[in-house]
Amino acid sequence: MIDAATNEPTAQKISKGAVILWEKFEFFASGEQKDSRFLILSDCHPQYKSFLAIRATTKTGFYEKPSGMIREFIIIPGKREKPLPEKSVIDLARIVTLDWTVIGPILGDKIKEIGSVSDELIKDIDRLVASSKTIRRDWKKWILNSPKQK
């Protein structure tokens, strides 16, 4: 959606199920820059103007090994989801907040919406979120109550 007064994208343009490609996303810990795909998990919070999202990783080896730790993730086979063409992992331990004041101004430039995931994947993620033992309760409610992008 475009704000008629400013001709700028509005936060409602992006919602649950959208995948954005952030060119040269800078990792906080290392300073490394890498093109990264983020799956949006929620609608925009009206008070904080932020979204919940997960960076999809193609480094799946860690997740394919058995572990005694609580790990809540979904492995998405390559080519199953158009905006995630490579085998990818969505790990609930890696949920981040994306601030609209940061992403809004670079949407269409450094950040591009590249599509939406299937209803089936959203249902799988919602089931995982609903049964999660690690996600904050307020985030869980926010994710589960957010409508999927149309």
Order of alpha helices (4+ residues) and beta strands (2+ residues): beta-beta-beta-alpha-beta-beta-beta-alpha-beta-alpha-alpha
